[in-house]
């Protein structure tokens, strides 16, 4: 009977706690950087929508257009606020994982 072989494309997973934790920390860092960039873009979009709302408010007597501008500004402001909460949660998750990493690493013994 021929023993089954593992295809070379499948690598065994690493179960070392340090490796798993460092991979989790890298993943959170990458997600946080992407979220911050997205947050900056949406903040600028909200600011632009607010400027558009002010322009519509000063130059137009069309109530429907004014209401549409107000809704766009409110939706974008809520979106930015939600992203701010998400960034806060990601930052707290990072701190918790760092605390776990510190707790897992054995203390160094003084040599003397």
N, CA, C and O atoms as a Tinker XYZ file with bonds, in Angstrom:
   448  protein
     1  N      0.842000   -1.166000    0.000000    73     2
     2  CA     0.000000    0.000000    0.000000    64     1     3
     3  C      0.894000    1.239000    0.000000    63     2     4     5
     4  O      1.868000    1.308000    0.749000    81     3
     5  N      0.557000    2.213000   -0.843000    73     3     6
     6  CA     1.335000    3.442000   -0.956000    64     5     7
     7  C      0.812000    4.444000    0.071000    63     6     8     9
     8  O     -0.389000    4.710000    0.112000    81     7
     9  N      1.705000    5.011000    0.913000    73     7    10
    10  CA     1.237000    5.987000    1.903000    64     9    11
    11  C      0.817000    7.288000    1.218000    63    10    12    13
    12  O      1.428000    7.689000    0.227000    81    11
    13  N     -0.219000    7.951000    1.737000    73    11    14
    14  CA    -0.648000    9.216000    1.125000    64    13    15
    15  C      0.422000   10.288000    1.333000    63    14    16    17
    16  O      1.062000   10.360000    2.382000    81    15
    17  N      0.592000   11.098000    0.328000    73    15    18
    18  CA     1.570000   12.181000    0.428000    64    17    19
    19  C      0.852000   13.524000    0.441000    63    18    20    21
    20  O     -0.243000   13.670000   -0.102000    81    19
    21  N      1.481000   14.475000    1.058000    73    19    22
    22  CA     0.926000   15.821000    1.128000    64    21    23
    23  C      1.396000   16.586000   -0.098000    63    22    24    25
    24  O      2.596000   16.645000   -0.369000    81    23
    25  N      0.470000   17.170000   -0.840000    73    23    26
    26  CA     0.897000   17.957000   -2.011000    64    25    27
    27  C      1.811000   19.102000   -1.578000    63    26    28    29
    28  O      1.641000   19.652000   -0.489000    81    27
    29  N      2.791000   19.470000   -2.431000    73    27    30
    30  CA     3.738000   20.518000   -2.036000    64    29    31
    31  C      3.072000   21.887000   -1.878000    63    30    32    33
    32  O      3.641000   22.777000   -1.246000    81    31
    33  N      1.882000   22.066000   -2.442000    73    31    34
    34  CA     1.226000   23.366000   -2.319000    64    33    35
    35  C      0.572000   23.554000   -0.962000    63    34    36    37
    36  O      0.273000   24.680000   -0.564000    81    35
    37  N      0.347000   22.455000   -0.249000    73    35    38
    38  CA    -0.262000   22.540000    1.084000    64    37    39
    39  C      0.840000   22.497000    2.124000    63    38    40    41
    40  O      1.571000   21.512000    2.234000    81    39
    41  N      0.950000   23.553000    2.869000    73    39    42
    42  CA     1.961000   23.601000    3.931000    64    41    43
    43  C      1.272000   23.423000    5.270000    63    42    44    45
    44  O      0.152000   23.898000    5.459000    81    43
    45  N      1.918000   22.751000    6.191000    73    43    46
    46  CA     1.300000   22.599000    7.497000    64    45    47
    47  C      1.172000   23.960000    8.186000    63    46    48    49
    48  O      2.013000   24.842000    8.012000    81    47
    49  N      0.119000   24.107000    8.959000    73    47    50
    50  CA    -0.085000   25.370000    9.667000    64    49    51
    51  C      0.831000   25.441000   10.869000    63    50    52    53
    52  O      1.185000   24.426000   11.469000    81    51
    53  N      1.200000   26.646000   11.203000    73    51    54
    54  CA     2.060000   26.861000   12.357000    64    53    55
    55  C      1.176000   27.069000   13.576000    63    54    56    57
    56  O      0.275000   27.908000   13.565000    81    55
    57  N      1.436000   26.314000   14.609000    73    55    58
    58  CA     0.616000   26.421000   15.807000    64    57    59
    59  C      1.376000   27.047000   16.962000    63    58    60    61
    60  O      0.859000   27.120000   18.076000    81    59
    61  N      2.580000   27.492000   16.713000    73    59    62
    62  CA     3.352000   28.157000   17.747000    64    61    63
    63  C      2.608000   29.429000   18.161000    63    62    64    65
    64  O      2.281000   30.241000   17.295000    81    63
    65  N      2.329000   29.632000   19.459000    73    63    66
    66  CA     1.563000   30.813000   19.876000    64    65    67
    67  C      2.191000   32.140000   19.455000    63    66    68    69
    68  O      1.472000   33.083000   19.126000    81    67
    69  N      3.519000   32.225000   19.462000    73    67    70
    70  CA     4.171000   33.464000   19.047000    64    69    71
    71  C      3.920000   33.751000   17.570000    63    70    72    73
    72  O      3.675000   34.896000   17.189000    81    71
    73  N      3.979000   32.724000   16.748000    73    71    74
    74  CA     3.752000   32.897000   15.314000    64    73    75
    75  C      2.308000   33.297000   15.044000    63    74    76    77
    76  O      2.047000   34.197000   14.245000    81    75
    77  N      1.380000   32.634000   15.702000    73    75    78
    78  CA    -0.043000   32.932000   15.512000    64    77    79
    79  C     -0.337000   34.352000   15.973000    63    78    80    81
    80  O     -1.034000   35.096000   15.284000    81    79
    81  N      0.190000   34.734000   17.133000    73    79    82
    82  CA    -0.066000   36.061000   17.672000    64    81    83
    83  C      0.567000   37.152000   16.818000    63    82    84    85
    84  O     -0.053000   38.188000   16.578000    81    83
    85  N      1.788000   36.931000   16.359000    73    83    86
    86  CA     2.424000   37.954000   15.531000    64    85    87
    87  C      1.701000   38.094000   14.191000    63    86    88    89
    88  O      1.612000   39.198000   13.653000    81    87
    89  N      1.190000   36.999000   13.650000    73    87    90
    90  CA     0.409000   37.083000   12.414000    64    89    91
    91  C     -0.883000   37.863000   12.657000    63    90    92    93
    92  O     -1.302000   38.650000   11.808000    81    91
    93  N     -1.507000   37.651000   13.796000    73    91    94
    94  CA    -2.727000   38.390000   14.133000    64    93    95
    95  C     -2.428000   39.882000   14.292000    63    94    96    97
    96  O     -3.201000   40.727000   13.840000    81    95
    97  N     -1.315000   40.198000   14.929000    73    95    98
    98  CA    -0.941000   41.598000   15.108000    64    97    99
    99  C     -0.650000   42.267000   13.764000    63    98   100   101
   100  O     -1.037000   43.415000   13.547000    81    99
   101  N      0.026000   41.559000   12.869000    73    99   102
   102  CA     0.298000   42.123000   11.536000    64   101   103
   103  C     -0.997000   42.346000   10.763000    63   102   104   105
   104  O     -1.146000   43.349000   10.066000    81   103
   105  N     -1.917000   41.421000   10.886000    73   103   106
   106  CA    -3.205000   41.561000   10.208000    64   105   107
   107  C     -3.993000   42.750000   10.723000    63   106   108   109
   108  O     -4.611000   43.476000    9.945000    81   107
   109  N     -3.974000   42.948000   12.020000    73   107   110
   110  CA    -4.681000   44.089000   12.604000    64   109   111
   111  C     -4.014000   45.390000   12.185000    63   110   112   113
   112  O     -4.702000   46.370000   11.897000    81   111
   113  N     -2.691000   45.418000   12.145000    73   111   114
   114  CA    -1.989000   46.625000   11.695000    64   113   115
   115  C     -2.354000   46.983000   10.264000    63   114   116   117
   116  O     -2.607000   48.147000    9.955000    81   115
   117  N     -2.382000   45.989000    9.396000    73   115   118
   118  CA    -2.725000   46.250000    7.989000    64   117   119
   119  C     -4.159000   46.750000    7.865000    63   118   120   121
   120  O     -4.433000   47.679000    7.105000    81   119
   121  N     -5.061000   46.143000    8.601000    73   119   122
   122  CA    -6.467000   46.576000    8.564000    64   121   123
   123  C     -6.613000   47.984000    9.110000    63   122   124   125
   124  O     -7.408000   48.774000    8.600000    81   123
   125  N     -5.852000   48.297000   10.140000    73   123   126
   126  CA    -5.928000   49.633000   10.731000    64   125   127
   127  C     -5.418000   50.693000    9.755000    63   126   128   129
   128  O     -5.996000   51.775000    9.657000    81   127
   129  N     -4.342000   50.388000    9.036000    73   127   130
   130  CA    -3.825000   51.340000    8.050000    64   129   131
   131  C     -4.828000   51.572000    6.920000    63   130   132   133
   132  O     -5.041000   52.708000    6.496000    81   131
   133  N     -5.439000   50.496000    6.439000    73   131   134
   134  CA    -6.452000   50.645000    5.394000    64   133   135
   135  C     -7.654000   51.424000    5.906000    63   134   136   137
   136  O     -8.204000   52.264000    5.194000    81   135
   137  N     -8.059000   51.149000    7.130000    73   135   138
   138  CA    -9.211000   51.855000    7.704000    64   137   139
   139  C     -8.903000   53.334000    7.889000    63   138   140   141
   140  O     -9.772000   54.178000    7.669000    81   139
   141  N     -7.685000   53.655000    8.288000    73   139   142
   142  CA    -7.332000   55.060000    8.467000    64   141   143
   143  C     -7.349000   55.796000    7.131000    63   142   144   145
   144  O     -7.822000   56.930000    7.054000    81   143
   145  N     -6.839000   55.162000    6.083000    73   143   146
   146  CA    -6.853000   55.785000    4.754000    64   145   147
   147  C     -8.296000   55.980000    4.272000    63   146   148   149
   148  O     -8.634000   57.024000    3.714000    81   147
   149  N     -9.130000   54.984000    4.489000    73   147   150
   150  CA   -10.541000   55.095000    4.113000    64   149   151
   151  C    -11.225000   56.181000    4.916000    63   150   152   153
   152  O    -12.032000   56.942000    4.381000    81   151
   153  N    -10.906000   56.256000    6.198000    73   151   154
   154  CA   -11.478000   57.282000    7.066000    64   153   155
   155  C    -11.106000   58.676000    6.556000    63   154   156   157
   156  O    -11.949000   59.573000    6.532000    81   155
   157  N     -9.863000   58.858000    6.154000    73   155   158
   158  CA    -9.423000   60.163000    5.650000    64   157   159
   159  C    -10.166000   60.540000    4.378000    63   158   160   161
   160  O    -10.564000   61.692000    4.212000    81   159
   161  N    -10.354000   59.582000    3.483000    73   159   162
   162  CA   -11.077000   59.855000    2.238000    64   161   163
   163  C    -12.527000   60.232000    2.529000    63   162   164   165
   164  O    -13.044000   61.194000    1.960000    81   163
   165  N    -13.178000   59.487000    3.403000    73   163   166
   166  CA   -14.581000   59.783000    3.722000    64   165   167
   167  C    -14.719000   61.084000    4.492000    63   166   168   169
   168  O    -15.722000   61.784000    4.350000    81   167
   169  N    -13.723000   61.418000    5.307000    73   167   170
   170  CA   -13.773000   62.706000    6.016000    64   169   171
   171  C    -13.715000   63.847000    5.006000    63   170   172   173
   172  O    -14.458000   64.822000    5.120000    81   171
   173  N    -12.835000   63.724000    4.023000    73   171   174
   174  CA   -12.752000   64.751000    2.987000    64   173   175
   175  C    -14.049000   64.827000    2.172000    63   174   176   177
   176  O    -14.489000   65.916000    1.802000    81   175
   177  N    -14.651000   63.680000    1.899000    73   175   178
   178  CA   -15.926000   63.663000    1.174000    64   177   179
   179  C    -17.016000   64.349000    1.998000    63   178   180   181
   180  O    -17.849000   65.070000    1.448000    81   179
   181  N    -17.013000   64.129000    3.295000    73   179   182
   182  CA   -17.999000   64.781000    4.164000    64   181   183
   183  C    -17.785000   66.282000    4.189000    63   182   184   185
   184  O    -18.742000   67.055000    4.144000    81   183
   185  N    -16.542000   66.688000    4.262000    73   183   186
   186  CA   -16.232000   68.114000    4.254000    64   185   187
   187  C    -16.681000   68.756000    2.934000    63   186   188   189
   188  O    -17.250000   69.848000    2.930000    81   187
   189  N    -16.423000   68.075000    1.829000    73   187   190
   190  CA   -16.870000   68.562000    0.526000    64   189   191
   191  C    -18.388000   68.656000    0.438000    63   190   192   193
   192  O    -18.926000   69.618000   -0.110000    81   191
   193  N    -19.075000   67.654000    0.980000    73   191   194
   194  CA   -20.538000   67.678000    0.974000    64   193   195
   195  C    -21.062000   68.824000    1.834000    63   194   196   197
   196  O    -22.067000   69.449000    1.494000    81   195
   197  N    -20.390000   69.096000    2.933000    73   195   198
   198  CA   -20.793000   70.215000    3.782000    64   197   199
   199  C    -20.612000   71.542000    3.052000    63   198   200   201
   200  O    -21.462000   72.427000    3.149000    81   199
   201  N    -19.514000   71.682000    2.329000    73   199   202
   202  CA   -19.311000   72.898000    1.531000    64   201   203
   203  C    -20.367000   73.016000    0.436000    63   202   204   205
   204  O    -20.858000   74.109000    0.155000    81   203
   205  N    -20.717000   71.881000   -0.184000    73   203   206
   206  CA   -21.765000   71.889000   -1.200000    64   205   207
   207  C    -23.105000   72.309000   -0.590000    63   206   208   209
   208  O    -23.852000   73.084000   -1.188000    81   207
   209  N    -23.399000   71.794000    0.598000    73   207   210
   210  CA   -24.640000   72.155000    1.289000    64   209   211
   211  C    -24.687000   73.661000    1.570000    63   210   212   213
   212  O    -25.720000   74.301000    1.373000    81   211
   213  N    -23.582000   74.212000    2.023000    73   211   214
   214  CA   -23.537000   75.654000    2.299000    64   213   215
   215  C    -23.751000   76.444000    1.012000    63   214   216   217
   216  O    -24.465000   77.446000    1.007000    81   215
   217  N    -23.133000   75.994000   -0.079000    73   215   218
   218  CA   -23.305000   76.679000   -1.363000    64   217   219
   219  C    -24.752000   76.616000   -1.837000    63   218   220   221
   220  O    -25.303000   77.618000   -2.293000    81   219
   221  N    -25.370000   75.433000   -1.729000    73   219   222
   222  CA   -26.769000   75.281000   -2.137000    64   221   223
   223  C    -27.673000   76.142000   -1.264000    63   222   224   225
   224  O    -28.624000   76.754000   -1.750000    81   223
   225  N    -27.370000   76.180000    0.012000    73   223   226
   226  CA   -28.191000   76.955000    0.938000    64   225   227
   227  C    -28.142000   78.448000    0.597000    63   226   228   229
   228  O    -29.151000   79.142000    0.725000    81   227
   229  N    -27.001000   78.938000    0.171000    73   227   230
   230  CA   -26.856000   80.372000   -0.113000    64   229   231
   231  C    -27.318000   80.760000   -1.515000    63   230   232   233
   232  O    -27.752000   81.893000   -1.725000    81   231
   233  N    -27.234000   79.848000   -2.469000    73   231   234
   234  CA   -27.490000   80.228000   -3.858000    64   233   235
   235  C    -28.815000   79.723000   -4.414000    63   234   236   237
   236  O    -29.233000   80.181000   -5.477000    81   235
   237  N    -29.486000   78.806000   -3.745000    73   235   238
   238  CA   -30.676000   78.203000   -4.333000    64   237   239
   239  C    -31.883000   78.382000   -3.430000    63   238   240   241
   240  O    -31.776000   78.383000   -2.203000    81   239
   241  N    -33.032000   78.534000   -4.071000    73   239   242
   242  CA   -34.285000   78.569000   -3.330000    64   241   243
   243  C    -35.048000   77.260000   -3.476000    63   242   244   245
   244  O    -36.193000   77.147000   -3.040000    81   243
   245  N    -34.407000   76.277000   -4.093000    73   243   246
   246  CA   -35.043000   74.980000   -4.323000    64   245   247
   247  C    -34.959000   74.144000   -3.046000    63   246   248   249
   248  O    -33.881000   73.703000   -2.648000    81   247
   249  N    -36.102000   73.938000   -2.421000    73   247   250
   250  CA   -36.142000   73.205000   -1.154000    64   249   251
   251  C    -35.737000   71.741000   -1.334000    63   250   252   253
   252  O    -35.097000   71.162000   -0.458000    81   251
   253  N    -36.104000   71.154000   -2.451000    73   251   254
   254  CA   -35.763000   69.751000   -2.700000    64   253   255
   255  C    -34.247000   69.569000   -2.816000    63   254   256   257
   256  O    -33.693000   68.614000   -2.271000    81   255
   257  N    -33.591000   70.463000   -3.507000    73   255   258
   258  CA   -32.127000   70.389000   -3.644000    64   257   259
   259  C    -31.448000   70.625000   -2.303000    63   258   260   261
   260  O    -30.451000   69.974000   -1.989000    81   259
   261  N    -31.975000   71.544000   -1.517000    73   259   262
   262  CA   -31.418000   71.816000   -0.192000    64   261   263
   263  C    -31.569000   70.604000    0.724000    63   262   264   265
   264  O    -30.655000   70.260000    1.473000    81   263
   265  N    -32.729000   69.967000    0.653000    73   263   266
   266  CA   -32.956000   68.770000    1.459000    64   265   267
   267  C    -32.033000   67.634000    1.030000    63   266   268   269
   268  O    -31.512000   66.913000    1.881000    81   267
   269  N    -31.822000   67.462000   -0.271000    73   267   270
   270  CA   -30.911000   66.425000   -0.763000    64   269   271
   271  C    -29.489000   66.674000   -0.274000    63   270   272   273
   272  O    -28.803000   65.736000    0.132000    81   271
   273  N    -29.044000   67.918000   -0.310000    73   271   274
   274  CA   -27.697000   68.241000    0.174000    64   273   275
   275  C    -27.579000   67.961000    1.665000    63   274   276   277
   276  O    -26.559000   67.445000    2.122000    81   275
   277  N    -28.618000   68.300000    2.427000    73   275   278
   278  CA   -28.591000   68.052000    3.878000    64   277   279
   279  C    -28.532000   66.555000    4.172000    63   278   280   281
   280  O    -27.812000   66.126000    5.074000    81   279
   281  N    -29.281000   65.763000    3.419000    73   279   282
   282  CA   -29.274000   64.313000    3.631000    64   281   283
   283  C    -27.899000   63.728000    3.307000    63   282   284   285
   284  O    -27.400000   62.873000    4.038000    81   283
   285  N    -27.295000   64.181000    2.228000    73   283   286
   286  CA   -25.962000   63.686000    1.863000    64   285   287
   287  C    -24.964000   64.006000    2.974000    63   286   288   289
   288  O    -24.162000   63.152000    3.353000    81   287
   289  N    -25.009000   65.221000    3.492000    73   287   290
   290  CA   -24.086000   65.600000    4.561000    64   289   291
   291  C    -24.318000   64.739000    5.804000    63   290   292   293
   292  O    -23.357000   64.270000    6.413000    81   291
   293  N    -25.563000   64.527000    6.182000    73   291   294
   294  CA   -25.848000   63.718000    7.369000    64   293   295
   295  C    -25.418000   62.266000    7.201000    63   294   296   297
   296  O    -24.863000   61.669000    8.125000    81   295
   297  N    -25.670000   61.701000    6.034000    73   295   298
   298  CA   -25.280000   60.311000    5.799000    64   297   299
   299  C    -23.762000   60.166000    5.871000    63   298   300   301
   300  O    -23.258000   59.237000    6.502000    81   299
   301  N    -23.040000   61.070000    5.234000    73   299   302
   302  CA   -21.580000   60.989000    5.272000    64   301   303
   303  C    -21.037000   61.235000    6.674000    63   302   304   305
   304  O    -20.064000   60.598000    7.077000    81   303
   305  N    -21.648000   62.148000    7.420000    73   303   306
   306  CA   -21.198000   62.403000    8.793000    64   305   307
   307  C    -21.411000   61.170000    9.672000    63   306   308   309
   308  O    -20.557000   60.842000   10.496000    81   307
   309  N    -22.533000   60.493000    9.503000    73   307   310
   310  CA   -22.780000   59.263000   10.271000    64   309   311
   311  C    -21.788000   58.186000    9.866000    63   310   312   313
   312  O    -21.301000   57.445000   10.720000    81   311
   313  N    -21.482000   58.087000    8.587000    73   311   314
   314  CA   -20.518000   57.112000    8.102000    64   313   315
   315  C    -19.137000   57.362000    8.707000    63   314   316   317
   316  O    -18.461000   56.424000    9.130000    81   315
   317  N    -18.724000   58.622000    8.746000    73   315   318
   318  CA   -17.423000   58.979000    9.325000    64   317   319
   319  C    -17.404000   58.667000   10.819000    63   318   320   321
   320  O    -16.399000   58.182000   11.338000    81   319
   321  N    -18.508000   58.942000   11.511000    73   319   322
   322  CA   -18.574000   58.628000   12.941000    64   321   323
   323  C    -18.469000   57.122000   13.171000    63   322   324   325
   324  O    -17.804000   56.685000   14.110000    81   323
   325  N    -19.112000   56.336000   12.334000    73   323   326
   326  CA   -19.020000   54.879000   12.467000    64   325   327
   327  C    -17.591000   54.400000   12.229000    63   326   328   329
   328  O    -17.112000   53.503000   12.923000    81   327
   329  N    -16.915000   54.991000   11.260000    73   327   330
   330  CA   -15.513000   54.630000   11.016000    64   329   331
   331  C    -14.640000   55.010000   12.206000    63   330   332   333
   332  O    -13.704000   54.286000   12.543000    81   331
   333  N    -14.934000   56.126000   12.837000    73   331   334
   334  CA   -14.158000   56.527000   14.013000    64   333   335
   335  C    -14.312000   55.489000   15.124000    63   334   336   337
   336  O    -13.337000   55.150000   15.795000    81   335
   337  N    -15.506000   54.994000   15.316000    73   335   338
   338  CA   -15.733000   53.950000   16.325000    64   337   339
   339  C    -14.976000   52.681000   15.944000    63   338   340   341
   340  O    -14.381000   52.034000   16.806000    81   339
   341  N    -14.993000   52.320000   14.661000    73   339   342
   342  CA   -14.286000   51.133000   14.216000    64   341   343
   343  C    -12.780000   51.260000   14.458000    63   342   344   345
   344  O    -12.134000   50.304000   14.886000    81   343
   345  N    -12.226000   52.443000   14.183000    73   343   346
   346  CA   -10.799000   52.656000   14.437000    64   345   347
   347  C    -10.472000   52.536000   15.917000    63   346   348   349
   348  O     -9.427000   52.001000   16.287000    81   347
   349  N    -11.368000   53.037000   16.763000    73   347   350
   350  CA   -11.163000   52.930000   18.205000    64   349   351
   351  C    -11.168000   51.461000   18.636000    63   350   352   353
   352  O    -10.324000   51.044000   19.430000    81   351
   353  N    -12.102000   50.690000   18.123000    73   351   354
   354  CA   -12.169000   49.267000   18.468000    64   353   355
   355  C    -10.924000   48.537000   17.973000    63   354   356   357
   356  O    -10.396000   47.673000   18.673000    81   355
   357  N    -10.456000   48.872000   16.787000    73   355   358
   358  CA    -9.238000   48.244000   16.268000    64   357   359
   359  C     -8.030000   48.582000   17.130000    63   358   360   361
   360  O     -7.178000   47.727000   17.372000    81   359
   361  N     -7.955000   49.807000   17.587000    73   359   362
   362  CA    -6.839000   50.214000   18.450000    64   361   363
   363  C     -6.884000   49.464000   19.777000    63   362   364   365
   364  O     -5.847000   49.035000   20.284000    81   363
   365  N     -8.073000   49.306000   20.338000    73   363   366
   366  CA    -8.205000   48.577000   21.600000    64   365   367
   367  C     -7.872000   47.092000   21.405000    63   366   368   369
   368  O     -7.257000   46.472000   22.272000    81   367
   369  N     -8.279000   46.533000   20.274000    73   367   370
   370  CA    -7.951000   45.139000   19.986000    64   369   371
   371  C     -6.442000   44.962000   19.905000    63   370   372   373
   372  O     -5.895000   43.986000   20.419000    81   371
   373  N     -5.778000   45.902000   19.263000    73   371   374
   374  CA    -4.321000   45.844000   19.150000    64   373   375
   375  C     -3.671000   45.869000   20.537000    63   374   376   377
   376  O     -2.748000   45.102000   20.812000    81   375
   377  N     -4.151000   46.736000   21.387000    73   375   378
   378  CA    -3.585000   46.814000   22.746000    64   377   379
   379  C     -3.820000   45.530000   23.524000    63   378   380   381
   380  O     -2.944000   45.076000   24.261000    81   379
   381  N     -4.996000   44.947000   23.364000    73   379   382
   382  CA    -5.284000   43.693000   24.065000    64   381   383
   383  C     -4.376000   42.585000   23.564000    63   382   384   385
   384  O     -3.845000   41.813000   24.363000    81   383
   385  N     -4.188000   42.493000   22.251000    73   383   386
   386  CA    -3.308000   41.457000   21.711000    64   385   387
   387  C     -1.857000   41.662000   22.131000    63   386   388   389
   388  O     -1.130000   40.694000   22.356000    81   387
   389  N     -1.437000   42.918000   22.237000    73   387   390
   390  CA    -0.068000   43.166000   22.742000    64   389   391
   391  C      0.063000   42.729000   24.195000    63   390   392   393
   392  O      1.089000   42.176000   24.590000    81   391
   393  N     -0.967000   42.973000   24.986000    73   391   394
   394  CA    -0.934000   42.541000   26.389000    64   393   395
   395  C     -0.882000   41.020000   26.478000    63   394   396   397
   396  O     -0.181000   40.470000   27.328000    81   395
   397  N     -1.621000   40.341000   25.606000    73   395   398
   398  CA    -1.569000   38.877000   25.584000    64   397   399
   399  C     -0.178000   38.419000   25.173000    63   398   400   401
   400  O      0.351000   37.466000   25.744000    81   399
   401  N      0.421000   39.085000   24.188000    73   399   402
   402  CA     1.760000   38.721000   23.739000    64   401   403
   403  C      2.770000   38.873000   24.870000    63   402   404   405
   404  O      3.637000   38.018000   25.051000    81   403
   405  N      2.662000   39.945000   25.619000    73   403   406
   406  CA     3.573000   40.163000   26.751000    64   405   407
   407  C      3.357000   39.096000   27.812000    63   406   408   409
   408  O      4.314000   38.626000   28.428000    81   407
   409  N      2.112000   38.714000   28.027000    73   407   410
   410  CA     1.811000   37.695000   29.030000    64   409   411
   411  C      2.324000   36.316000   28.621000    63   410   412   413
   412  O      2.680000   35.511000   29.482000    81   411
   413  N      2.367000   36.035000   27.323000    73   411   414
   414  CA     2.815000   34.727000   26.849000    64   413   415
   415  C      4.333000   34.587000   26.892000    63   414   416   417
   416  O      4.852000   33.511000   27.189000    81   415
   417  N      5.044000   35.672000   26.598000    73   415   418
   418  CA     6.500000   35.604000   26.552000    64   417   419
   419  C      7.034000   35.401000   27.977000    63   418   420   421
   420  O      6.711000   36.169000   28.883000    81   419
   421  N      7.848000   34.366000   28.163000    73   419   422
   422  CA     8.388000   34.116000   29.503000    64   421   423
   423  C      9.356000   35.231000   29.924000    63   422   424   425
   424  O     10.073000   35.777000   29.086000    81   423
   425  N      9.376000   35.562000   31.195000    73   423   426
   426  CA    10.287000   36.632000   31.648000    64   425   427
   427  C     11.742000   36.201000   31.501000    63   426   428   429
   428  O     12.087000   35.028000   31.649000    81   427
   429  N     12.571000   37.177000   31.207000    73   427   430
   430  CA    14.007000   36.888000   31.067000    64   429   431
   431  C     14.614000   36.707000   32.444000    63   430   432   433
   432  O     14.293000   37.433000   33.385000    81   431
   433  N     15.489000   35.735000   32.543000    73   431   434
   434  CA    16.159000   35.493000   33.830000    64   433   435
   435  C     17.464000   36.287000   33.857000    63   434   436   437
   436  O     18.239000   36.243000   32.902000    81   435
   437  N     17.702000   37.003000   34.936000    73   435   438
   438  CA    18.958000   37.767000   35.002000    64   437   439
   439  C     20.139000   36.813000   35.140000    63   438   440   441
   440  O     20.110000   35.854000   35.911000    81   439
   441  N     21.158000   37.104000   34.379000    73   439   442
   442  CA    22.362000   36.261000   34.439000    64   441   443
   443  C     23.398000   36.971000   35.311000    63   442   444   445
   444  O     23.623000   38.171000   35.158000    81   443
   445  N     23.989000   36.276000   36.169000    73   443   446
   446  CA    24.955000   36.924000   37.052000    64   445   447
   447  C     26.002000   36.022000   37.570000    63   446   448
   448  O     26.872000   36.456000   38.325000    81   447
